[in-house]
Structure formats: structure tokens, C-alpha cells
Amino acid sequence: MGQQQCMKAIISGRVQGVCFRRSTQQQAEALGIVGYARNLADGRVEVLMCGEAERLAALREWLGHGPPGAEVTHVECQDVELAPPDGFTTG
């Protein structure tokens, strides 16, 4: 198993009301990534993702378009120093 790291992403565009969080959870779980996806008050979605670098890159690429119905206009990512959570949640 490779080294674990965590990254936080803020996704802008039409990303609320289109099953973005649930779809992100499904993608993350399929990749073995833990973290969360949650709506922000300003209409964006925040995603914390922790896992191996290659898997994070795959999820980050997916976040660039999201599920059908989403219209992603921008994804801002930054590395964060956190202990990885257990599982992947939405909230």
C-alpha cells in the first residue's frame, strides 16, 4: 500500500441538487478513498479525500465533471495535513 495523503477540494458550478455528494461518495468508495463531501452555503461542494496519490488523482479528475446533470466550472485543490477519517460520508 502506498503512502496515504489528504487533499481538500472546493468544486464550483451547478453542483448542488444533482446528486454530486452521493456520486462523489460512490466514486471515492470504489477507489478506496476515505473522507467526506458536503454542501457549502454559497452553493459549492467541499470534498475531503484521503488515500494513495494515484487514487486521489483519479477522483480529482472525476470531480472536474462530476455526475450527469452537474456543470463543474472550477475545482480548487490543496493538500492538507489531517488524520484520515474512517469511511466516506456526505453531510
PAZA-265684 format. One line per 10 residues: number of its first residue (from 1); their letters; for each residue x, y, z of C-alpha. Coordinates in Angstrom, 3 decimals. Layout:
<pts>
NUM> A> X Y Z ~ ... $
</pts>
This chain:
<pts>
1> MGQQQCMKAI> 0.000 0.000 0.000 ~ 1.324 3.437 -0.942 ~ 1.639 6.430 1.316 ~ -1.646 7.990 2.371 ~ -2.255 11.700 1.902 ~ -5.223 14.025 2.234 ~ -6.483 16.722 -0.101 ~ -9.362 19.157 0.160 ~ -11.249 20.227 -2.966 ~ -13.799 23.005 -3.455 $
11> ISGRVQGVCF> -15.987 22.435 -6.501 ~ -17.871 25.335 -8.125 ~ -20.676 25.382 -10.679 ~ -24.024 23.601 -10.690 ~ -23.006 21.030 -8.089 ~ -25.896 21.073 -5.617 ~ -29.189 19.331 -6.294 ~ -27.603 16.984 -8.865 ~ -26.548 14.080 -6.560 ~ -22.967 15.376 -6.562 $
21> RRSTQQQAEA> -22.197 14.353 -2.972 ~ -23.657 10.851 -3.271 ~ -21.949 10.272 -6.621 ~ -18.657 11.502 -5.148 ~ -19.091 9.051 -2.275 ~ -19.653 6.193 -4.728 ~ -16.572 7.136 -6.761 ~ -14.447 7.515 -3.616 ~ -15.541 4.188 -2.158 ~ -14.820 2.432 -5.476 $
31> LGIVGYARNL> -11.292 3.897 -5.341 ~ -10.726 3.067 -1.663 ~ -10.693 6.742 -0.650 ~ -11.993 7.997 2.709 ~ -13.221 11.492 3.575 ~ -16.427 13.454 3.042 ~ -18.434 15.544 0.603 ~ -20.619 18.359 1.917 ~ -22.566 21.286 0.544 ~ -21.380 24.786 1.361 $
41> ADGRVEVLMC> -23.768 27.660 1.994 ~ -22.513 29.513 -1.107 ~ -23.570 26.715 -3.490 ~ -20.207 24.995 -3.805 ~ -19.288 21.487 -2.606 ~ -16.329 20.713 -0.338 ~ -14.650 17.316 -0.604 ~ -12.030 15.899 1.748 ~ -10.306 12.898 0.204 ~ -7.613 10.746 1.782 $
51> GEAERLAALR> -5.840 7.855 0.108 ~ -2.981 6.939 -2.207 ~ -1.818 9.676 -4.586 ~ -2.824 7.811 -7.767 ~ -6.322 7.207 -6.439 ~ -6.688 10.832 -5.340 ~ -5.671 11.911 -8.845 ~ -8.403 9.700 -10.315 ~ -11.068 11.175 -8.016 ~ -9.811 14.697 -8.656 $
61> EWLGHGPPGA> -10.170 14.097 -12.401 ~ -13.736 12.832 -11.880 ~ -14.565 15.908 -9.764 ~ -13.770 18.015 -12.844 ~ -17.009 16.885 -14.471 ~ -18.995 15.140 -11.712 ~ -22.185 13.154 -12.282 ~ -24.700 13.649 -15.108 ~ -26.550 16.924 -14.540 ~ -23.620 18.666 -12.866 $
71> EVTHVECQDV> -21.876 21.592 -14.536 ~ -18.481 21.987 -12.890 ~ -16.841 25.336 -13.603 ~ -13.850 25.157 -11.234 ~ -12.087 22.729 -8.894 ~ -9.643 24.161 -6.352 ~ -7.497 21.593 -4.523 ~ -4.976 21.850 -1.735 ~ -3.048 19.288 0.278 ~ -3.998 19.157 3.947 $
81> ELAPPDGFTT> -2.333 17.532 6.950 ~ -5.083 15.526 8.641 ~ -5.559 12.077 10.076 ~ -7.698 10.178 7.540 ~ -11.268 9.635 8.779 ~ -12.988 6.263 8.852 ~ -15.020 5.763 5.677 ~ -16.558 8.354 3.376 ~ -19.562 10.416 4.461 ~ -21.874 13.034 2.990 $
91> G> -23.416 15.787 5.019 $
</pts>
